[in-house]
Amino acid sequence: MRRYHVTTFGCQMNAHDSERIKGMLESLGLGEAVSRHEADVIVFNTCTIREKPDQRFAAHLAQARALKQAAPGTVIAVGGCYAEAQRERLFDLYPYVDVAFGPGSIPHLADWLGVGGTGVARGRFGLDEREFAGELPMHRERAFQAWVQVSMGCNSKCSYCIVPAVRGREQSRRPGEIVAEISRLAREGVREVTLLGQNVNSWGRDLAPEIRTEFGELLRACDALDGIERIRFTSPHPKDFREPVIAAMAECAAVCEHIHLPLQSGSSRLLKLMRRTYDRDRYFHLVERLRDAVPDLALGTDIIVGFPGETEKDFSATLEAVEEVRYDSAFTFIYSPRRGTEAAAMPGQVPEPLKHERLERLVEVVQRIAAERNRERIGLVEEVLVEGPSRTDLARLRGRTRRNTTVNFSGTASAGELVPVEIEAATSATLSGRQAALVAA
């Protein structure tokens, strides 16, 4: 049997896309290889939102080139956002790449690779084709969890972001298709779904009038489906977080008490330069409304350090915002100029050493607060969806709470089960405890 290997960089949308890529390759009769060295078809699903994924991809691609030199029949395919961003010169940069395809053209990948990964047409691009991949076969990492794409592309114009250029304008998937996919997943044993989009809470606004609806109603429709016990969504934009979505979060039993709400900066001046279309006070007011509606809400965020023109005062405002909001988790990034974005040409580019120094200070605050928030859970009994053995101790289990916190615990449950766990200890990133007895109804 010919074999494939997929390497995924970047966001949850890419993780979803890779599951579709794997499913499609398996439908062609390929099996999954444990390592790249054993693969006949090597696929990279790339990210280009920051410089670090670009650098990692280049190192991995160099290894694939060496493998192709040793076995000339090896097929190398490059998909995702980097392929889209470099569409005009990708084959010039990497002449040993056989196929390139954009994030919205996965449904055509089988045609370009040919049955069984043979008959590749050199130089075929799929970057102008955008289709939802919901009807494609899927190779899920876990039988009880699934990603569900609700939209592709983005209409926001953040000055630092390359996503609209590489994923196109926002396009909403029809609600009937989404509900039908989730219903099918529930019948297959999926208990938790995560709705995906570049800006999920603007979903539906571009649909035809006769089917137009909004994201809060989609949450309610998903909540009404039998078998789905947890619903998550990512990522929302603060500017589009409206009352119907907040109400659905508060009232729908399956919608989890967790939201990833990107801040990017605590400085209103920088937020304006970033073209985020909200200021610090508006963001804080949204956090207040969310926590009033969902009292046990866990909040995550994204924060950029070293945006052009960032002063010590601006950075201090970010630290103060983190202290005030008290996030449960945060992804922190050093600003990377992206070719073709407005911010790349802005004056006042921050020196790299200063970016790194500020990042260290930010991470210290983020981790301290996250540890404090997690310690508040000690003594509580949390519902945990078991994902498998602990990565650090195979004698223990690992799972996630509804608030999206990883828990390592002693117990006898199987992957896919929902079990009560008494929390006994905490770090900034995880909880630990032991499986508790079920309470009779």
C-alpha positions in Angstrom: 0.0 0.0 0.0 1.2 3.5 -0.9 1.4 5.8 2.2 1.0 9.4 3.0 2.2 11.7 5.7 0.6 15.1 6.6 2.4 17.8 8.6 0.2 20.6 10.0 1.2 24.1 11.0 -0.9 26.8 12.6 -4.5 27.2 13.7 -7.4 24.9 14.5 -8.8 25.6 11.0 -5.7 24.0 9.6 -6.1 21.0 12.0 -9.6 20.6 10.6 -8.4 20.9 7.0 -5.7 18.3 7.6 -8.3 15.8 8.8 -10.1 16.3 5.5 -6.8 15.9 3.6 -6.1 12.7 5.4 -9.7 11.4 4.8 -9.4 12.2 1.1 -6.0 10.5 0.7 -7.4 7.4 2.5 -10.3 7.4 0.1 -7.8 7.1 -2.7 -6.4 4.0 -1.1 -3.4 5.4 0.7 -2.6 4.5 4.3 -1.1 6.8 6.9 2.7 6.6 7.4 4.1 6.8 10.9 6.9 9.1 9.7 7.7 11.1 6.6 10.5 8.7 5.7 8.0 6.0 5.0 5.6 8.1 2.9 5.1 8.1 -0.8 3.0 11.3 -0.6 4.2 14.1 1.7 1.8 16.9 2.4 2.4 20.1 4.3 -0.6 22.1 5.4 1.0 25.5 6.1 0.5 28.6 8.1 1.9 32.1 7.3 0.3 34.3 9.9 3.7 34.8 11.6 7.4 34.3 10.7 8.0 31.3 13.0 5.7 28.9 11.1 7.4 30.0 7.8 10.8 29.1 9.3 9.6 25.7 10.6 8.0 24.9 7.3 11.2 25.7 5.4 13.2 23.3 7.7 10.7 20.5 7.2 10.5 21.0 3.5 14.3 20.7 3.2 14.0 17.3 4.8 11.3 16.3 2.3 13.5 17.4 -0.6 16.3 15.0 0.6 13.7 12.2 0.8 12.6 13.0 -2.7 16.2 12.9 -4.0 16.6 9.5 -2.5 13.2 8.3 -3.9 12.3 10.4 -7.0 8.8 9.0 -7.1 7.9 10.7 -3.8 5.1 13.3 -4.3 5.4 16.6 -2.3 2.3 18.7 -1.9 2.2 22.1 -0.2 -1.2 23.5 0.9 -2.6 26.1 3.2 -2.0 29.8 3.7 1.7 29.8 2.9 1.0 28.2 -0.5 -1.6 30.9 -1.2 0.7 33.7 0.0 3.5 32.5 -2.3 1.3 31.4 -5.2 3.2 33.5 -7.8 6.6 32.1 -6.9 6.2 28.9 -4.9 7.4 26.6 -7.7 10.3 29.0 -8.4 11.3 28.8 -4.7 10.8 25.1 -4.4 11.0 23.4 -7.9 10.8 20.0 -6.3 7.2 20.6 -5.1 4.7 18.8 -7.2 1.4 20.2 -6.2 0.3 23.4 -4.4 -3.2 24.2 -3.2 -5.0 26.9 -1.2 -7.1 26.5 2.0 -10.3 26.5 0.1 -9.4 24.0 -2.7 -9.0 20.8 -0.7 -11.9 19.2 -2.5 -9.8 19.2 -5.7 -6.7 17.7 -4.2 -7.6 14.1 -5.3 -7.8 15.2 -8.9 -4.4 16.9 -8.8 -2.7 14.0 -7.0 -4.3 11.4 -9.1 -5.6 8.1 -7.9 -3.2 6.6 -5.4 -1.0 9.6 -5.5 0.3 8.8 -9.0 0.0 10.8 -12.3 0.7 14.1 -10.7 0.3 17.0 -13.1 3.4 19.2 -12.5 2.6 22.8 -11.6 -1.1 22.5 -10.9 -2.4 25.2 -8.7 -5.6 25.1 -6.8 -5.5 28.5 -5.3 -8.4 30.0 -7.2 -10.9 27.3 -6.1 -12.8 27.8 -2.9 -15.2 25.2 -1.7 -16.3 24.0 1.7 -14.9 20.6 2.6 -17.9 19.4 4.7 -18.8 16.6 2.3 -15.3 15.2 2.1 -14.2 12.1 4.1 -12.6 12.9 7.4 -9.8 11.2 9.3 -10.5 12.4 12.9 -7.9 12.2 15.6 -10.5 11.3 18.1 -13.8 9.5 17.4 -15.7 11.6 20.0 -14.6 15.1 19.0 -14.9 16.9 15.7 -14.2 20.2 14.1 -17.1 21.7 12.0 -16.3 24.5 9.6 -19.1 27.2 9.5 -17.3 29.8 7.4 -14.2 30.6 5.4 -12.3 33.8 4.9 -12.5 37.1 6.7 -13.9 40.6 6.0 -12.0 42.3 8.7 -9.1 44.5 7.7 -6.7 44.3 10.7 -3.5 46.1 9.6 -1.2 43.3 10.7 -3.1 40.3 9.3 -2.5 38.3 6.1 -5.5 36.0 6.5 -8.0 37.9 4.3 -5.4 37.9 1.5 -4.8 34.1 1.7 -8.2 32.9 2.7 -10.4 35.4 0.8 -13.5 37.3 1.8 -15.9 35.7 4.3 -18.2 33.1 3.0 -20.8 31.5 5.3 -21.8 27.9 5.0 -25.5 27.2 4.7 -27.1 26.5 8.1 -28.8 23.3 6.9 -25.4 21.9 5.8 -23.9 22.6 9.2 -26.7 21.1 11.1 -26.8 18.0 8.8 -23.1 17.5 9.3 -23.3 17.7 13.1 -26.3 15.4 13.1 -24.3 12.8 11.2 -21.4 13.3 13.6 -23.7 12.7 16.6 -24.9 9.4 15.0 -21.2 8.4 14.6 -20.6 8.9 18.4 -19.2 12.5 18.5 -20.0 14.1 21.8 -18.1 17.4 21.4 -18.0 19.7 18.3 -16.0 22.9 17.8 -17.5 25.4 15.3 -14.7 27.0 13.2 -14.4 30.2 11.3 -12.0 33.2 11.0 -14.8 35.2 12.6 -17.5 32.8 13.7 -19.9 35.4 15.2 -20.3 37.3 11.9 -21.5 34.0 10.4 -24.7 34.1 8.3 -24.7 37.8 7.3 -23.8 37.1 3.7 -26.3 34.3 3.2 -29.3 34.7 0.9 -32.3 36.5 2.6 -34.5 33.4 2.6 -31.9 31.5 4.8 -30.1 34.4 6.5 -29.8 34.0 10.2 -27.1 34.8 12.8 -24.7 32.9 15.0 -26.7 32.8 18.1 -29.5 30.9 16.3 -26.9 28.5 14.9 -25.7 27.7 18.4 -29.3 27.0 19.5 -29.9 24.7 16.5 -26.8 22.8 17.4 -27.7 22.6 21.0 -31.1 21.0 20.1 -29.4 18.0 18.4 -29.5 14.8 20.3 -26.1 13.3 21.2 -24.0 16.5 21.2 -23.1 17.3 24.8 -20.4 20.0 24.3 -20.3 22.8 21.8 -17.4 25.1 21.4 -16.6 27.8 18.9 -13.5 29.8 17.7 -12.6 32.4 17.0 -15.0 35.3 17.6 -14.1 39.0 16.9 -15.0 41.3 19.8 -16.6 43.8 17.4 -19.3 41.2 16.3 -20.1 39.7 19.7 -23.8 40.5 19.9 -26.4 39.9 22.6 -28.1 36.9 20.8 -24.8 35.0 21.0 -24.3 35.9 24.7 -27.9 34.8 25.4 -27.3 31.5 23.6 -24.2 30.8 25.6 -26.1 31.4 28.8 -29.2 29.4 27.9 -27.9 26.4 25.8 -26.9 23.5 28.0 -24.3 22.1 25.5 -22.5 25.4 24.8 -19.4 25.3 27.0 -18.5 28.0 29.5 -15.4 29.0 27.6 -14.6 31.7 25.0 -11.4 32.7 23.3 -11.7 36.5 22.9 -8.7 38.1 21.2 -7.6 41.3 22.8 -4.3 41.9 20.8 -3.4 45.0 22.8 -4.6 46.8 25.9 -3.8 50.2 24.3 -6.6 51.9 22.6 -4.1 53.8 20.5 -2.6 50.6 19.2 -5.9 49.0 18.7 -6.8 51.8 16.4 -3.5 51.4 14.4 -4.3 47.6 14.3 -7.8 48.5 12.8 -9.5 46.3 15.4 -12.6 48.6 15.4 -13.0 48.5 19.2 -11.1 50.2 22.0 -10.1 49.1 25.5 -13.3 50.2 27.2 -15.6 48.5 24.7 -13.6 45.3 25.1 -13.9 45.5 28.9 -17.6 46.1 28.7 -18.0 43.0 26.5 -16.1 40.9 29.1 -18.4 42.3 31.8 -21.5 41.3 29.8 -20.2 37.9 29.1 -19.3 37.2 32.8 -22.6 38.5 34.0 -24.4 36.1 31.6 -22.1 33.1 32.2 -20.7 33.5 35.8 -18.3 30.5 35.6 -16.9 31.6 32.2 -13.3 30.9 31.3 -11.7 33.5 29.1 -8.7 33.0 26.7 -7.2 35.6 24.5 -4.5 36.5 21.9 -2.0 39.3 22.5 0.6 40.8 20.2 3.8 42.3 21.6 6.0 44.7 19.6 3.4 46.1 17.2 4.9 49.1 15.2 4.9 52.2 17.3 4.4 50.3 20.6 5.7 52.4 23.5 6.4 51.4 27.1 3.1 53.2 27.9 1.2 51.1 25.4 2.8 47.9 26.6 2.0 48.8 30.2 -1.6 49.3 29.2 -1.6 45.7 27.9 -0.2 44.4 31.2 -2.8 46.3 33.1 -5.6 44.9 30.8 -4.4 41.3 31.6 -4.4 42.1 35.3 -7.9 43.5 35.0 -9.5 40.9 32.9 -7.7 38.0 34.5 -7.5 35.5 31.6 -7.5 31.8 32.2 -5.2 31.3 29.2 -3.5 33.4 26.6 -1.6 32.9 23.4 1.2 35.6 23.3 3.0 36.5 20.1 5.8 38.7 18.9 4.7 40.9 16.0 5.9 39.6 12.6 5.7 41.9 9.6 3.8 40.1 6.8 4.4 41.0 3.2 1.6 43.1 1.7 0.0 44.2 5.1 -0.4 47.8 6.1 1.5 47.3 9.4 4.6 46.0 7.6 5.2 49.5 6.2 4.4 51.4 9.4 7.1 53.6 11.0 8.3 52.7 14.5 9.1 49.1 14.0 10.1 47.8 17.5 13.6 46.3 17.8 13.7 42.5 18.2 15.4 42.5 21.6 12.8 44.8 23.0 10.0 42.6 21.6 11.5 39.6 23.3 12.0 41.4 26.6 8.4 42.6 26.6 7.1 39.1 25.7 8.9 37.7 28.7 7.3 40.2 31.0 3.9 39.6 29.6 4.2 35.8 29.8 5.2 36.1 33.5 2.0 38.0 34.2 -0.2 35.7 32.1 1.1 32.6 33.8 0.8 34.0 37.3 -2.8 34.9 36.8 -3.7 31.6 35.0 -2.1 29.7 38.0 -4.2 31.8 40.4 -7.4 31.2 38.4 -6.7 27.4 38.2 -6.0 27.2 42.0 -9.5 28.5 42.5 -10.7 25.2 41.1 -9.0 23.1 43.8 -11.7 21.2 45.8 -14.3 21.4 43.1 -15.6 18.4 41.1 -15.3 19.1 37.3 -16.9 17.2 34.5 -14.1 16.0 32.3 -14.2 14.5 28.8 -11.5 11.9 28.7 -9.1 12.2 25.8 -6.6 9.4 26.6 -3.6 8.7 28.7 -1.7 11.6 30.3 1.3 12.7 28.2 3.5 12.9 31.3 2.3 9.7 33.1 0.8 6.8 31.2 -0.7 5.5 34.4 -3.0 8.5 34.6 -5.6 9.9 32.3 -6.0 13.2 30.5 -9.1 15.2 29.6 -10.7 18.6 29.4 -13.2 20.4 31.5 -16.1 22.4 29.9 -13.9 25.4 30.6 -11.3 23.9 28.3 -8.7 23.3 31.0 -6.6 20.2 30.6 -6.9 17.8 33.6 -4.5 14.9 34.4 -6.1 12.5 36.9 -6.1 9.0 38.3 -9.1 6.9 37.3 -10.4 4.0 35.2 -12.4 5.7 32.5 -12.1 5.2 28.8 -11.5 7.8 26.1 -14.7 9.5 25.1 -16.3 9.2 28.6 -17.6 12.1 30.6 -16.5 11.6 34.2 -16.5 13.7 37.4 -13.0 14.6 38.6 -12.2 16.1 42.0 -9.5 18.7 41.5 -6.5 18.4 44.0 -3.8 20.6 42.5 -3.2 23.2 39.7 -0.5 24.9 37.6 -0.8 27.7 35.2 -1.7 25.3 32.4 -3.3 22.2 33.9 -5.4 20.8 36.7 -4.8 17.4 38.4 -7.0 15.2 40.6 -8.7 11.9 40.9 -11.9 10.4 39.4 -14.8 11.0 41.7 -17.8 8.7 42.3 -20.9 9.3 40.2 -23.7 10.8 42.2 -27.0 8.9 41.7 -29.7 11.0 40.1 
